[in-house]
Amino acid sequence: MRRVRRGYCLFAITMIAGVTACFSSRGPTDNTDLSGECRFSPGSGVPGTTVVAIKNFAFAPAETRIGVGGTVTWVNCESAGVESHTSTADAGQWSSPSLAPGSVFSHTFTQPGTYMYHCTPHPSMTASVVVE
């Protein structure tokens, strides 16, 4: 039984390390602190989703354009110790849980329109998703 648990632990650690590396701006051989950094360009397409970075108490990009059926993924790229954020639609279509640094939330948009959103704990943080 212990052998199975160790296997699952190693798998989980490997997966977590892989996800952290994917969103790091450091090279794959640099094992220094990776918190608060993102490798992708905000607004870039990652297979199956468009990424919005949460960094420096802002959403980047401030406007995201996607097609109907597209998915947006918010990634909290703040440094460790910075307050958590949310992605919350002004009209109530979605609301993420509290996203600590390094956390991710995705939402798929099935109807065209412009969706304004904000961070609940920091209402001055606003942005929009335009679904065409």
N, C-alpha and C positions, 0 to 999 in steps of 0.2 A: 504494500500500500504506500509506503514512503517513496518508493521509486516513482510511482505515478505522480504524487504530489510535487516532487522535485521537478519532474518533467513539465508539469503545468506551470510551475513557478518560473522556470527558465524560459518557457514559451512566452509567458506574460511579460517578463522583463525584456526579452528580445523585442516583442511587439511595441512596448512602451518606448524603448530606446529608438526603434525605427521611426515611430511617429515623431518623436522629439527631433530626430535628425532631419526628417522631411521638412520641418518648419523652421529649421535653423539656418542662419545666414553664414555660419561657419562651415569650413570644409569638413568632409567626412572623417578626416584623421585628427581633427582638433577636438579634443575631449574636454575642453574647458567649459565653464558654465554656459549653457545654451538657453537659459530662461530669458524671455522677453525679446527674442529675435525670430524673424521669419525669413525663410529662404526665397519665397515667391514674391512676385510683384503684386501688390494689391490690385484686384480687378482681373487678375490673370485667370485663365481657365485651367483648372486641375481636372483631369478626366472625370466627367460626370457632375462638375460643380463649378461655380464661380466664387472666388475667395474674396472676402472682405476682412481686412486686418483691423483689429482694435489695438491701437497703439497711441501713446501720448494723449489719452483721453479724447480720441477721435476715431471715426470710422473711415477707413481708406479702401476704396474710393468713397467719396461722399455720395456719388450717384453710380449705381450699378445697373447696366442694361442687359437683359436676358430675354430669351424667347419663352413663349408659353410652354410649360412643362419643365422649365429650367430650375436648377437648384442653386441656392446661395448658401455658402458655408462661412460662418463668422468664426474667426480664430482670435482668441485673446492673446496678443503678442506683448503684453505689458511685462515688465520685469517682475520677478518674484517679490512679493510683499506689497505690490500695488493693489488697490481695491478691485474687487470683482466688478464686472459689467454685465449688461444684458443687451439683447436685441429684442425690442418690443414694438410691435406694430401700433401706430397711433390709433388705428381703427379696430384693433383687437384680433386681427387675423392670425397672429402668432405671438408667442412670448417665450423667450428662452429661459432656462433656469439661470441662476447666478453663475457667471462664467469666470472662474478664477484664472489667473495667468496660465496659459497653456491649454485651456479648455476650448472645445469646439462645439458649435451648434449649427444645424442645417435645416433649411426649410425649402420645400418645393412649391413653386408658384404655378397654379393651374388656370388662372384667369388673367387676361391682359389688364393693365392698369398701372397707375403709379401708386406705390405703397411707401408712405412716409413712416419712419421708425425712429426710435430713440433708445437711450440707455435709461432705465428706470431710476437707478441711484444717482445718475448724472444727467438731468434733463437737458442740459445745454449740448449734449452729444446727440446730434441728429444726422440723418441721412435718408436716402430713398433708393428703392428698387423700381425700375421701370421695366414692365413686362410687356413685350410687343408680340 
